[in-house]
Each structure stands twice: as structure tokens, then as C-alpha cells.
Amino acid sequence: MMLESSSRRGGRPAGAPGYRAYVVGDIHGRLDLLEDLLAKIHAELQHHPAAKTLLVFVGDLIDRGPSSAQVLERLWGGPETLIVISSDLSHYLPYEKAQAIDRATVQRILELDAGLSPHEACGSAAINGALRAARRHELTPRLLDLCNSGDTAGDRDRVVGYGAIAFEETP
């Protein structure tokens, strides 16, 4: 959690009067750490109320750890919630082999299969947590793009796979 020192303001939180922003990152799939931080934020708001509060969650929130899906679920708000999960797909394979593996991985993601391994995507823990949450929230995945570094950087001997998939509310 990043907070500006309040010592220069007589113990009051820094920022515009009446407004408060908290930025939380690097929870690493630890629901216990997230709950502890949220409790501290709540306690501070009890002592120093704010007219408007903004919570921003960044960094490695669900990249590993025992509770990635639960952390994601705890952070889920309503339609105003935007969640971005980033991960490479295959790593350092020849172009054609990477294409085949990445197509299969993306197909599993489109089927909401939350059993990906690190061999398929280095961020498989985060992706699997997101897929479980997408299922619970009845989201529909849509492939936006799939390519690899051989398509963007030229060298096709050892490529890294990339994909972009949007999850949207089912109409």
C-alpha cells in the first residue's frame, strides 16, 4: 500500500480535502494480506472520513499464492470494475510450434478451462483465477488477437506468444 506521509499534515492523510485514494499492489494471491490492508483502510476512514474514496489495485495481485481466485472475487465490484490480467503464453519455442501451443491454450481460455499450467502461460495462476471468476459471473470470452514475437520482432527461432482476450457480460 502506498500512502504519502501524513506527518506534514498534522496526522491527517495527504490529498485534497475530503478526497482519498489508496493504491494497493503486490498481494500475490494472499487473501489474508488483502483483508488486512482493507481493514486498515477502513479503520483510517473511520478516524478520518472522506467524502469520496478511490481504491486502485495494481501490480501482482493474483500472480501466485494460495488464494488467487478469492482475491479476484474479493476485489470484484459491479459493472464499474475493470480487471486487466497480463501474461505471456508460450516461451522460446520455434514459431510454428508456438503457434500450435498458443492456439490450443487460447481455445482452453475461450472454453473457460481453469486448468492451465505454467508451460502454457507463465501467468497461469492469474489466468486460472480469472477464468473461475468469469464462470461465476457468467462472462463470455472473446478473442481479440493472437500472435507471437515472430510476428512483431522478426526472429522466428525462439518466440514468445501473446494473446488478447476480452471478457464481457453475457447478453
Long-range contacts (C-beta under 8 A, 24 or more apart in sequence): 1-37, 1-40, 1-41, 12-48, 13-44, 13-48, 13-50, 18-50, 18-51, 18-52, 19-50, 19-51, 19-52, 19-53, 19-54, 20-45, 20-48, 20-50, 20-52, 20-53, 20-54, 21-53, 21-54, 21-55, 21-56, 22-53, 22-54, 22-55, 22-56, 23-56, 23-57, 23-58, 24-55, 24-56, 24-57, 24-58, 25-57, 25-58, 25-59, 25-60, 25-61, 26-59, 26-60, 26-61, 27-57, 27-60, 27-61, 27-62, 27-65, 27-71, 28-60, 28-61, 28-62, 28-63, 28-64, 28-65, 29-61, 29-62, 29-63, 29-64, 29-65, 29-66, 29-67, 29-68, 29-71, 29-125, 29-129, 30-65, 30-66, 30-67, 30-71, 31-66, 31-67, 31-70, 31-71, 31-74, 32-67, 34-61, 34-71, 34-74, 34-75, 35-74, 62-125, 62-126, 62-129, 62-130, 63-123, 63-125, 63-126, 64-125, 65-125, 68-125, 68-126, 68-128, 68-129, 69-128, 69-129, 69-132, 69-133, 71-129, 72-129, 72-130, 72-133, 73-133, 73-136, 76-133, 76-137, 79-169, 83-130, 85-123, 85-126, 85-127, 85-130, 86-123, 87-121, 87-122, 87-123, 87-124, 87-126, 87-127, 88-121, 88-122, 88-123, 88-160, 88-161, 88-162, 89-120, 89-121, 89-148, 89-160, 89-161, 89-162, 89-163, 90-120, 90-148, 90-159, 90-160, 90-161, 91-122, 91-160, 91-161, 92-158, 92-159, 92-160, 93-158, 93-159, 94-156, 94-157, 94-158, 94-159, 95-148, 95-150, 95-156, 95-157, 95-159, 98-148, 98-150, 98-159, 98-160, 98-161, 99-148, 99-161, 101-161, 102-146, 102-148, 102-161, 102-163, 103-146, 105-161, 105-163, 106-143, 106-146, 106-163, 106-165, 109-141, 109-163, 109-165, 110-141, 110-143, 110-165, 112-141, 130-167, 134-167, 137-169, 138-169, 138-170, 139-167, 139-168, 139-169, 139-170, 140-167, 140-168, 140-169, 140-170, 141-165, 141-166, 141-167, 142-166, 142-167, 142-168
